[in-house]
Amino acid sequence: MKMVRVVYRNISYSTELKIYDPKLELWRKIENIRWSHKKRILIKNSLCSIMEFIKITEQESSTHLLVSEENTTRDIQLNRRHFTALRDAVLNTSKDLKTSACTAAGRPHSALLEIFKKIPTEVMEKFYGCGAPLPLGIDGLAVLDLGSGSGRDCYAAAALVGEKGRVTGIDMTAEQLVTARKYNESFCKQTLGYQSCNLEFVEGYIEKLSDAGIPAESYDLVISNCVVNLSPDKRAVLKEVYRALKVGGEFYFSDVYCDRRLPKHVTEHKVLWGECIGGALYTNDFIRFAREVGFDDPRVLSSAPITVDDPELQAITGEAKFYSITYRLFKLPLTL
């Protein structure tokens, strides 16, 4: 079996070389390949299971996969884009997951379940999350959803805030934004009966909300569902959330946490990262980051254990324990 070293958006690791056979409609492993120094062939990118062509070339003693993509200086955001693309492209629905991390923990409130029944099927099927970060009693509020994905939580929030409220979802995955934007007008006007649509989706990075046009002190509530763990700069995310919140506002979100700092072989594992495990933050580090940016009193609303069902992944994670935790972080006035 030919092993190749993959260089993809500044991330390097080894993988078996595969090629897509259009006649058989499956991925086939290539054996006994002889490489010349300058030989190049086009194959499908099996690493991320996304249908983009890549080039293979041999440099020195290693074989590299060079992705034909515009160079960029946004290494942090593109690293997260890689792993998010892996999750969104490989998994058709949340049923394909190998851990319980990206499926909602616990049963949502009955009021939310009734709203979920009204949300388009495609939006629901492409939902990935580890909780239900949707508080009730938010009529008239301005809500921002970080890493909104297919938009399930945004659609539900649009119903909860009423016609006088507004909801914005931000995501950096183009495919998910296509799904999210497909139904927002009809959902608000036809399903909810609003005169105008109070739900919008913008493209951007959660570490750089200002670059996506999110003004300071413009939202009453920020929510997020199993997304912050995908960011390699979680402190930057918390800092941007604090900036975007109005005084008295709240960051109400669910995410994946660990009882220890994870070793490099776990944090760089592509499947574990795609399933929200590889990026799990040590709980004590999270609390320290939150307090450093201004959230002085983090509160745990709920916590549930996460299971790693795949034996191979269990061997990699070892004794580490993972949890889905819903936190409430408040932007309090500097003086009371």
N, C-alpha and C positions, 0 to 999 in steps of 0.2 A: 504494500500500500504506500503510495507516495504521500509523504508528509510535507506540507509547505508552511513557511513562516509568513503570517499575514500581517501586513502593515495597512491598517485601515483607520484613517482619521487619527493618526498619532498613537494608535493602540496596537500593540504587537503581541501575537500569540500564535500557536501552532494549530493546524487543523488538517484533516484528511481532505485531499483534493477530490472534488466531485464535478460531474458535468451533467447538464440537463439534456435528456434524449427526447426531442419533441414527438418522435414516432411512438415511443412507449409511454410518454407523459410521466416520466419519473426521473429522479436523480440517480445517476449511476456513478460508482466509484471507478476511477481510472487507475489501472495497474500497469506496472512495467513501462512507464513513460521515460523516454530518453530526451533530455533537454539539450539543445545547443545553446551557446552563449547568448545569441541574439534572437532566439526563436520566440515568437509571440503568437498566441492564439486567443480567440474570443470565446468565452464561455459565459454561462449564466452564473450569477453570484450566489452560490449555495450557502455561503457563510451566513448571509442575512436573509436568505430566501426571498429576496426582492428581485424583481425582473429588470435588472439593469446590467448592461454589459461591462465587463472589466477586462483588463489586460494582464496577462501573466508574462513575466520576464524573469530570467535568471541573472542575479547579480552576485559576483564572487561565488561563495559556496552555498548560498541560501537562495531559495526561490521566494519571490515576493509577489503579493497581489497588489497591483497598483490601481486604485479606483479612479476612473475618469471623472473627476469632480473638481469644481473650482476651488483653488486654494483659499484659505481663510485664516484669519488670526483669532477667530473665536473658538479656541480649542476647548474650553470648558463646555460651551453650548453644543458643539458638534460631537463631543464625546457622549453627551447625554442624548443627542439626536440619534447616534448610532444604536445605543442600547434600546431606546424607545422604538426605533424603527424595527429592530429585531423582534421586540415583543409584539408590536402591532401587525407586522407582516407575517410572522410565523404562526401566530394564533389567530384562527378565523373567528373564534368566540372564546369567552372565558372558560368554556368547558375543556379547552385544550391544555389548561395549566397543570404543572407538575407539583405545585405547592398550593396551600390555601391562602397565601399572602394576598393575591390580587382578587379575591372574592370577598364580598361583604361579610363582616363578622357580626353575627347576631341578626335578629329580625328587626327591620326598621319599624317605626311608629305606624300604626294603622292608617293615619292620615296620609303618610308618604306612600304607603302601598296602594292606596286608591289613586293617587296622582300617577304613580308608575304605570298603572293600567292604561292611562291615556297617552303615554309617551310612545312615539313610533317604535315599532319592533326593531328596526335596524339600529336605532340609537341604543336600545336596551341590550341587544345582543353583543354590541361592541364595547360595552361598559366593562372597565376593570377598576376595582377598588377594594379597599380593605376595611371599610366601615360605612357609616351613613352620616357624614358631616353636614346635616341639614337641620338646623334648629327650627322649631316652630315659633310662631309669634313674631314674624319678621315683616309684617305688612308695611309697605311703603319704604322699605330700606333699599339702599344701593348695595348690590352684592357682586363680588369678584371671585371667580373660580379659577384657581391656579391649575394648569395642566388639565383643562376641561375635557380633553379627549373627544369622544363621540357626543358628549354634552348631556348625559343623563341627569346629572346633578343640577346643571343649569336649567334644564327644562322644568325640573321639579321646583327649583327656586323661583322661576318665573311665575309659577302658579301660587307659590307661598307669599311672594311680595305684593301680589295684586297689580292692578293696572297703574297705580301710582308709583310703584317701585321699578327698579331696573336691574338687569343682570348682565354681566359681561363674563364671558369665558375666554381665557387666553391659553393657547396651545401652540407648540412649534411643529406639530406633525401635520403636514398638508392633507394626508389621506383622512385623518380623523376630522379635520376641520370641514372637509367636503361633506362628510356625513352630518356633522353638527349643524351646518348651515342649510342643509337640504330642506329641513322641516320647520325652522324657527318661525317663519312668517305664518304658515298655515296653523301651526300649533297655537300661537298666541291669538290670532284673529278668529280662527274657526273652532278650535277645540276649547279655548278659554273664553272666547267671546270678547276679546279686547278690541278697542277701536284702532289701536296701533300696536306694533310689536315692541315689547320691552326687553327683548333678548337679542344680544349680539355676540359675535365671536371674532376675536382678533388674533393675528399670528404674532408670536413673540416668545421670548424666553423669560422664565420666571425669575431668573437672576437679574434681569434687565427690564423690569416693568416700565421704567421711564422711557426706554427706547421704543417700547410698543405704544407709547402715548397715554400711559396711565398716570394721571396727575397726582400730586401729593395731596393727602388728606381728602380724598374724593369718595371713599367707600366706608359704609357703616360696618360691613361684614365681609371678611375674606374667608373662603372655604377652600379645601383641597382634599383630594381623596387618593392616597397612595401614590403621590407624585414627588413630594419633596425628597424622598429617598433616592430618586433618580438623578438628582443634582449633585455634582461633585463639590459644589460650594454652597452648602446648606446655610451657612451663616449669611451669605449674600442674599439668599432667598428671604430669610427672616428680616434682614435689614430693609429690603424693598417692601415687604408686607407692612412693616412698621411705618414706613414713609407713606404708603398709599392709604392707610387707615386714618379716618377722622379721630380726633381725640374722643375717647369713650368707646371707640370701635373695638372689634374683636376678631381674632384669627381663630376660627373654629374648624379643626381639621383632623383627619385620621391618617395615620401613616404606620410604617413598619419600623420597629425598634429592636435592638438586641441587648442582651444582658452583659455584653463585653464589646471591646473593639475588635473588629474582624481582621484577620490576617489578609495579606495581599492576594493569596491564591483564591480567596473567597470573593474579595471585592472586585477582582478582575475577571471572574468567571462569567462568560457572556450569558448563559442561561439563568444563573442565579441573579444577575443584575436585571435581566429582562423580566424576571418574576418578582422583582422588588426586594429580594433577599440580600443580594450583593451590596446594595447601597444602604442597608439598614444602619441607622445611627445608634451608637451607644447612648442609652438614656441619659446618663450623667453629662455627657458632652452636649446633648441637645439642650438640657436645662441651662447649662453654662452659656451656650450661644444665645439662647433666648433672653437671658438676663443682660448679657453684654449689649444687645441692640436696643434694650428698653422695656422688654416684657418681664417685669420684675417678679410676677407671681404666677408661673405656669400651673394650671390646674388639670388634673386627669379626670376626664368625664367617664371613660370606660376603657377596659383593657381585656384582650382575649388572646390566648396562645395561638400561634401559627404552626401548622404541621408541614414538614417537608416529607412528602410521600414517596418520592423517588429514591430507591436505595443508593444509587450512585451519588445523588446530591446529598443524601444523608452522610455518606462517608466524607464528603468534602467539607460540610459544615461542622462536623464533629459534635462537640458538647455544647455549642452555642444554642441559646434559647431565643426564639423570636416571638414578638408580640405585635398585635395590632392595637394601637392606643389612640384614642381620641382626646386631644388636648384643647383647652381653651386658653388663649393668650389675650390679655387686655391691654390696650393702649390707654393708660391712665393719665390724668392730668399731672403735670410735674409738681404742682402744689395742690393739696386738698383743703 
